[in-house]
Amino acid sequence: MVNQELLDMLRCPNCVQESDGLLDFYQESWLICQECGRKYPIVDDIPVMLIDEGDKWINTDTSDLPVPPPPLD
């Protein structure tokens, strides 16, 4: 499980320069940006906060996200 203090500190790397970049914690498997909709997977309890990874899931509906996320390529 991801440490709550870490979750409180994390921000969307795409949005944080211009806004708060706040993230929602979804099913203990995803971090979803409240502003741009990028979805960052949590793999082996490690948030993968790469913009390219968030881009892969931006058009996926939240209810369609795989839980747990697939392994990274």
N, C-alpha and C positions, 0 to 999 in steps of 0.2 A: 504494500500500500504506500502511496505517495504521502510524504510528510506534509501536514497541513500548513506549516510555516512556509514551505517551498511553494505550495499552491497559492498562498496569499501574495507571494512576491512575483510570481510569473505574470507576464504580459505578452500579448500578441506582438511578435517581432515586426510584423508589417505595420501595425497601427500605433505602436508606442511612441514614435517620433512626433506624431501629430495629435494624439489623443491619449486617453487612459489605457486603451487596449485591454480592457477587462475580459476575463475568461470565465466561462461557466464550466464546471466540473460535471461531466456527463457519464453516468454509470461506471464510475471509477476506471474508465478506459479512454476518455477523450477530454480534451480541453477545447472549448468552442468560443471563438471570439464573438463578443456581443455586437461588435461594430461591422466587421467585414465578413463574418461567417466562415472564416477558415477554421478547419478542424484539425487539431494536432493530436496524434495518437499517443497513448502511454503504453510503452512496450517494456515488459519486464520491470515495471515500477519506475521507468524513466520517461519523463515527458520528452517527446521528440519535437523540439521547438524550431524546426527549420521551415522557412517560408515555403520552399518547394514541396515539403511534405504536406503542409496545410493546404496548398493549392490543389493537391491530388484529390482532396475530399470536399472542396468548397461547394461543389454542385450536388453533393450527396445529402439527401434529407436526413435529419438527425435520427429519425426512426429507422433508417436503413443502414446506419453505421454498424459494421460488424463488431460484436463484443465477444471476446477480446479482439483488438485490432490485429490484422495480419502482421507477420514478421516483416521487417524492412527488407527491401530489395538489395 
